[in-house]
Amino acid sequence: MRTEDFDFALPERLIAQAPMRPRDAARLLVVRPEGSEDRIVRDLPGLLGPGDVMVVNDTRVIPARLRGRRGEAAIEIMLNRAAEDGTWEALVRNARRLRPGDAIAIEGAPDLPCRVLAREGGTARLDFGPDPARLAAALEAAGEVPLPPYITRPEGPRPEDRADYQTVFARRPGAVAAPTASLHFTEDLLAALEARGVRRATVTLHVGAGTFLPLRAEDPRQHRLHAEWGEVTEEAAALINAARPAGGRILAIGTTALRLLETAARGEEDGVEDKLRPVRPWRGLTDIFLLPGHRFRAADLLMTNFHLPRSTLFMLVSAFAGTARMRAAYAHAIEQGYRFYSYGDGSLLFRNEDAVAGPGASEGKGTAA
């Protein structure tokens, strides 16, 4: 397995720069074992059935990009993940100008303390003081929406991006990137799904800045994802686990929800049994990396956007639905002018039943709290 095996040519004109309005009018490519079908997101209730359980991520994107100065040096901070002690891991542009103990003056929030505790490469651990409410207020006042680099905003994020880059499920602040499959949902669509008898389980995975980082290793099995914090509550696990015995299916809305479900479904005997496993209540850090060869245990369907070539997420969907099937689906999407990436169109993928556990899986670690 090589990273180049997951490459494809994507015309730049297909990279969406704004969401569809209304959100559920976006196109939806349904990818089944027998072939693909062009639909729209609003058709989702008819593609599901009573008793199916939809698993959504309720993380809320924070305005995580801050600009500041250390002396004469301009510093750009992308918050990544909060530690248990209230400090933050961050990706920092111009990090070589920082040393432990340095103070950074944050533009637009002069009263916010920001001290460098440690630095390694382009990553730093930052202390914003003991009051998290003070940091939250500063982010609202001075922070920018952390849009992905392929969404072009020469003058910075637009005012509407604060709402556009937030999902209808967003409740728990902590993400620095949106779970973009959920951007397609509207209150009207949720009402139609509820009327159809589709139930909803809510989990949390705070998406980190590592989702924007390129995969540079020639062998993707050598790549390591940044750890992200997640939680599956007892209530969510019970609802998910009740679906299949009652004849329902589990639909993960987005790769974030799927990665968290797979983390929570793993056991000590991982890799020994192939049968589907229950999802356990779980809370902690996960860096699970799902590659072709992974045996999916927790979901039957995946709704997701169209991803970058050579990316960990295109590898994930190839693992879930089959590499050949996904290459064909993406070729069809490009030919038909589907819109790609965060603000783009969606796909509904049926799990590849031929997937088996083996050396192609590189699952990382899940550290329960």
C-alpha positions as CSV (number, residue, x, y, z in Angstrom):
1,M,0.0,0.0,0.0
2,R,1.4,3.4,-1.0
3,T,0.1,6.9,-0.6
4,E,0.2,7.4,-4.4
5,D,-2.4,4.7,-4.7
6,F,-5.0,7.2,-3.4
7,D,-4.1,10.0,-5.8
8,F,-6.5,11.4,-8.4
9,A,-6.8,14.6,-10.5
10,L,-9.3,17.1,-9.2
11,P,-10.2,20.3,-11.2
12,E,-9.8,23.3,-9.0
13,R,-13.2,24.6,-10.2
14,L,-14.9,21.8,-8.3
15,I,-13.6,23.0,-4.9
16,A,-16.6,24.5,-3.2
17,Q,-16.1,28.0,-1.8
18,A,-19.5,28.4,-0.2
19,P,-22.2,26.0,0.9
20,M,-25.3,25.1,-1.0
21,R,-28.4,27.1,0.0
22,P,-30.5,25.6,1.5
23,R,-28.0,23.2,2.9
24,D,-30.1,20.1,2.1
25,A,-30.3,20.9,-1.6
26,A,-26.7,19.7,-2.0
27,R,-26.2,16.7,-4.2
28,L,-25.8,13.2,-2.7
29,L,-24.0,10.4,-4.5
30,V,-25.3,7.1,-3.2
31,V,-22.6,4.4,-3.5
32,R,-23.9,0.8,-3.2
33,P,-22.1,-2.4,-4.1
34,E,-24.1,-2.6,-7.3
35,G,-23.3,0.9,-8.4
36,S,-23.9,4.6,-7.8
37,E,-27.0,6.8,-7.9
38,D,-27.3,10.6,-8.1
39,R,-29.6,12.0,-5.5
40,I,-29.8,15.1,-3.2
41,V,-29.4,15.3,0.5
42,R,-33.1,16.0,0.9
43,D,-33.8,12.5,-0.3
44,L,-32.1,11.0,2.7
45,P,-35.3,10.0,4.6
46,G,-36.3,7.8,1.7
47,L,-32.9,6.1,1.6
48,L,-33.3,5.1,5.3
49,G,-35.9,3.2,7.2
50,P,-37.7,3.1,10.5
51,G,-35.4,1.8,13.2
52,D,-32.2,3.1,11.5
53,V,-30.0,5.1,13.9
54,M,-28.1,8.1,12.7
55,V,-25.0,9.0,14.7
56,V,-24.1,12.7,14.7
57,N,-21.2,14.6,16.2
58,D,-22.3,17.6,18.4
59,T,-18.9,19.3,18.5
60,R,-18.9,23.1,18.1
61,V,-16.2,24.9,16.1
62,I,-14.5,27.6,18.0
63,P,-12.9,30.7,16.3
64,A,-9.5,29.1,16.9
65,R,-7.2,31.1,14.8
66,L,-5.5,34.0,16.7
67,R,-2.9,36.5,15.6
68,G,-0.3,38.0,17.8
69,R,3.2,39.3,18.3
70,R,6.3,38.4,20.2
71,G,8.3,41.5,20.0
72,E,8.7,42.3,16.3
73,A,7.8,38.8,15.2
74,A,4.3,38.1,13.8
75,I,2.8,34.9,15.3
76,E,-0.2,33.0,14.0
77,I,-1.8,30.5,16.4
78,M,-4.2,27.7,15.5
79,L,-5.5,26.2,18.7
80,N,-5.7,22.4,18.4
81,R,-6.6,20.7,21.6
82,A,-7.2,21.6,25.2
83,A,-5.3,19.6,27.9
84,E,-6.9,18.5,31.2
85,D,-5.0,21.3,33.0
86,G,-6.5,24.0,30.8
87,T,-3.5,24.7,28.6
88,W,-3.7,24.3,24.9
89,E,-1.7,22.5,22.2
90,A,-1.5,24.8,19.1
91,L,0.0,24.8,15.7
92,V,2.0,28.0,15.4
93,R,3.3,29.8,12.3
94,N,6.7,31.4,12.9
95,A,7.1,29.1,15.9
96,R,10.9,29.2,15.6
97,R,10.8,32.7,17.1
98,L,9.3,31.3,20.3
99,R,11.0,30.0,23.5
100,P,9.5,28.6,26.7
101,G,8.6,31.5,28.9
102,D,7.9,33.9,26.1
103,A,4.7,36.0,26.2
104,I,2.6,36.6,23.1
105,A,0.5,39.7,22.7
106,I,-2.8,38.7,21.1
107,E,-4.2,41.1,18.6
108,G,-7.7,42.3,19.5
109,A,-7.4,40.8,23.0
110,P,-4.7,42.8,24.8
111,D,-5.8,41.7,28.2
112,L,-5.5,37.9,27.4
113,P,-2.4,36.4,28.9
114,C,-0.6,34.0,26.5
115,R,2.6,32.3,27.7
116,V,4.7,29.7,25.9
117,L,5.2,26.6,28.1
118,A,7.0,24.4,25.5
119,R,7.7,24.2,21.8
120,E,8.6,21.4,19.4
121,G,8.8,22.1,15.7
122,G,5.7,24.0,14.7
123,T,3.7,23.0,17.7
124,A,3.6,24.8,21.1
125,R,1.9,24.4,24.4
126,L,0.3,27.7,25.5
127,D,-1.1,28.9,28.8
128,F,-3.9,31.5,28.6
129,G,-4.4,31.8,32.3
130,P,-6.7,30.0,34.8
131,D,-10.0,31.4,33.6
132,P,-11.4,29.5,30.5
133,A,-14.3,32.0,30.2
134,R,-11.7,34.7,29.6
135,L,-10.2,32.8,26.7
136,A,-13.6,32.0,25.3
137,A,-14.5,35.7,25.3
138,A,-11.2,36.6,23.7
139,L,-11.8,34.0,21.0
140,E,-15.2,35.4,20.2
141,A,-13.8,38.9,20.1
142,A,-10.5,38.3,18.3
143,G,-10.5,34.8,16.9
144,E,-11.1,33.8,13.3
145,V,-13.1,30.9,11.9
146,P,-10.4,28.3,11.1
147,L,-11.5,27.6,7.5
148,P,-9.5,25.0,5.6
149,P,-6.7,26.3,3.3
150,Y,-8.6,25.3,0.1
151,I,-11.4,27.7,0.9
152,T,-10.0,30.9,-0.6
153,R,-10.5,34.0,1.6
154,P,-7.8,36.5,0.7
155,E,-9.2,39.1,3.0
156,G,-10.0,36.6,5.8
157,P,-13.2,34.7,6.7
158,R,-16.4,36.3,5.7
159,P,-19.0,37.2,8.4
160,E,-21.3,34.5,7.1
161,D,-18.6,31.8,7.6
162,R,-19.3,31.8,11.3
163,A,-22.7,30.4,10.7
164,D,-22.0,28.5,7.5
165,Y,-19.1,26.5,9.1
166,Q,-21.2,25.4,12.0
167,T,-23.5,22.4,12.0
168,V,-27.1,22.2,13.2
169,F,-26.0,19.7,15.8
170,A,-23.2,21.9,17.3
171,R,-23.4,22.1,21.1
172,R,-20.1,21.4,22.8
173,P,-17.3,23.9,22.0
174,G,-13.9,22.5,21.2
175,A,-13.4,21.7,17.5
176,V,-11.1,23.7,15.2
177,A,-12.6,22.1,12.1
178,A,-16.3,21.3,11.3
179,P,-17.6,17.7,10.9
180,T,-18.5,18.7,7.4
181,A,-21.0,15.9,6.5
182,S,-23.3,17.5,9.1
183,L,-23.2,20.8,7.3
184,H,-25.9,19.4,5.0
185,F,-28.6,19.1,7.6
186,T,-31.5,21.5,8.2
187,E,-34.3,21.5,10.8
188,D,-36.7,20.5,8.0
189,L,-34.6,17.5,7.1
190,L,-34.3,16.5,10.7
191,A,-38.1,16.6,11.1
192,A,-38.5,14.5,7.9
193,L,-36.0,11.9,9.3
194,E,-37.8,11.8,12.6
195,A,-41.2,11.3,10.9
196,R,-39.6,8.4,8.9
197,G,-38.7,6.7,12.2
198,V,-35.0,7.3,12.0
199,R,-33.5,7.8,15.5
200,R,-30.5,10.0,16.4
201,A,-27.6,9.2,18.7
202,T,-25.3,12.0,19.6
203,V,-21.5,11.6,20.2
204,T,-18.7,14.1,20.5
205,L,-15.3,14.3,18.7
206,H,-13.5,17.6,18.9
207,V,-11.9,17.7,15.4
208,G,-8.3,19.0,15.6
209,A,-6.1,21.1,13.3
210,G,-4.3,17.9,12.2
211,T,-7.2,17.3,9.8
212,F,-5.6,20.0,7.6
213,L,-2.1,18.5,7.6
214,P,-0.8,16.7,4.5
215,L,0.2,13.0,4.5
216,R,3.8,13.0,3.5
217,A,4.9,9.4,4.1
218,E,5.2,7.2,1.0
219,D,3.7,4.3,3.0
220,P,0.4,5.6,4.7
221,R,0.9,3.0,7.5
222,Q,3.8,5.1,8.8
223,H,1.6,8.2,9.2
224,R,0.3,9.1,12.7
225,L,-2.8,11.2,13.3
226,H,-3.0,13.9,15.9
227,A,-5.0,12.7,18.9
228,E,-8.5,14.1,19.3
229,W,-10.8,14.1,22.3
230,G,-14.1,12.3,22.1
231,E,-16.9,10.8,24.1
232,V,-19.6,8.2,23.6
233,T,-22.1,8.4,26.5
234,E,-23.9,5.4,28.0
235,E,-27.1,6.7,26.5
236,A,-25.7,7.0,23.0
237,A,-24.1,3.5,23.2
238,A,-27.4,1.9,24.3
239,L,-29.3,3.5,21.4
240,I,-26.7,2.5,18.9
241,N,-26.4,-1.1,20.2
242,A,-30.2,-1.5,20.1
243,A,-30.4,-0.8,16.4
244,R,-29.2,-4.0,14.8
245,P,-31.2,-6.5,17.0
246,A,-34.3,-4.6,16.1
247,G,-33.5,-4.8,12.4
248,G,-32.1,-1.3,12.0
249,R,-28.8,0.0,10.6
250,I,-26.2,2.4,12.0
251,L,-25.4,5.4,9.8
252,A,-22.4,7.4,10.8
253,I,-22.8,11.1,9.8
254,G,-19.2,11.9,8.9
255,T,-15.8,10.4,9.3
256,T,-15.4,11.9,12.8
257,A,-18.4,10.0,14.0
258,L,-17.2,6.8,12.3
259,R,-13.7,7.1,13.8
260,L,-15.1,7.6,17.3
261,L,-17.5,4.6,16.9
262,E,-14.7,2.4,15.7
263,T,-12.6,3.5,18.7
264,A,-15.4,2.7,21.1
265,A,-16.1,-0.7,19.5
266,R,-12.5,-2.0,19.9
267,G,-11.7,-4.6,22.5
268,E,-8.6,-6.1,24.1
269,E,-8.8,-9.0,21.6
270,D,-8.8,-6.5,18.6
271,G,-7.9,-8.2,15.3
272,V,-9.0,-11.7,16.6
273,E,-12.7,-11.7,15.8
274,D,-14.3,-10.2,12.7
275,K,-17.9,-10.0,13.7
276,L,-19.7,-6.7,14.5
277,R,-19.2,-5.6,18.0
278,P,-21.2,-3.4,20.4
279,V,-20.2,0.2,21.0
280,R,-19.0,0.7,24.5
281,P,-19.4,4.0,26.5
282,W,-16.0,5.7,26.0
283,R,-14.2,8.9,26.8
284,G,-10.7,10.0,26.0
285,L,-8.2,10.6,23.2
286,T,-8.1,8.7,19.9
287,D,-5.7,8.8,17.0
288,I,-7.3,5.8,15.2
289,F,-6.3,5.8,11.5
290,L,-8.6,3.6,9.3
291,L,-7.0,2.1,6.2
292,P,-8.0,-0.5,3.6
293,G,-7.9,-3.8,5.4
294,H,-9.7,-2.6,8.5
295,R,-12.7,-4.5,9.6
296,F,-15.5,-2.1,10.4
297,R,-17.5,-3.1,13.4
298,A,-19.7,-0.3,14.4
299,A,-21.5,1.2,11.3
300,D,-23.4,0.0,8.2
301,L,-23.6,3.3,6.3
302,L,-21.4,6.4,6.2
303,M,-22.5,9.8,5.0
304,T,-19.5,12.0,4.2
305,N,-18.3,14.8,1.8
306,F,-15.8,14.3,-1.0
307,H,-12.2,14.4,0.2
308,L,-8.7,15.4,-0.9
309,P,-6.6,13.2,-3.0
310,R,-3.8,11.4,-1.1
311,S,-5.6,12.2,2.2
312,T,-6.3,10.1,5.3
313,L,-10.0,10.6,4.7
314,F,-10.0,9.3,1.1
315,M,-8.2,6.3,2.5
316,L,-10.9,5.9,5.2
317,V,-13.7,5.9,2.7
318,S,-11.8,3.5,0.5
319,A,-11.5,1.2,3.5
320,F,-15.2,1.5,4.3
321,A,-16.6,1.1,0.8
322,G,-13.8,-0.5,-1.2
323,T,-10.9,1.2,-3.0
324,A,-12.0,0.3,-6.5
325,R,-15.6,1.3,-5.8
326,M,-14.5,4.7,-4.4
327,R,-12.2,5.5,-7.2
328,A,-15.1,4.8,-9.6
329,A,-17.4,6.9,-7.5
330,Y,-15.0,9.8,-7.4
331,A,-14.4,9.6,-11.1
332,H,-18.2,9.8,-11.6
333,A,-18.5,12.7,-9.2
334,I,-15.8,14.7,-11.1
335,E,-17.4,13.9,-14.4
336,Q,-20.8,15.0,-13.2
337,G,-19.5,18.2,-11.6
338,Y,-20.0,17.4,-7.9
339,R,-18.7,20.0,-5.5
340,F,-15.8,18.9,-3.3
341,Y,-14.5,19.4,0.2
342,S,-15.9,21.1,3.3
343,Y,-18.6,23.2,1.6
344,G,-19.2,20.7,-1.1
345,D,-21.7,17.9,-1.9
346,G,-22.1,14.6,0.0
347,S,-22.1,10.9,-0.5
348,L,-23.9,8.0,1.2
349,L,-21.7,4.9,1.3
350,F,-22.7,1.3,2.0
351,R,-20.1,-0.7,3.9
352,N,-18.0,-3.1,1.8
353,E,-18.9,-6.5,3.1
354,D,-15.7,-8.1,1.7
355,A,-13.4,-6.0,4.0
356,V,-11.3,-8.2,6.4
357,A,-9.0,-7.5,9.2
358,G,-5.3,-7.7,8.2
359,P,-2.0,-5.9,7.9
360,G,-3.5,-3.0,6.0
361,A,-5.2,-1.6,9.1
362,S,-3.3,1.0,11.1
363,E,-5.6,1.8,13.9
364,G,-3.5,4.1,16.2
365,K,-4.4,4.3,19.8
366,G,-7.4,5.1,21.9
367,T,-6.7,6.3,25.4
368,A,-9.8,6.2,27.6
369,A,-10.2,8.7,30.4
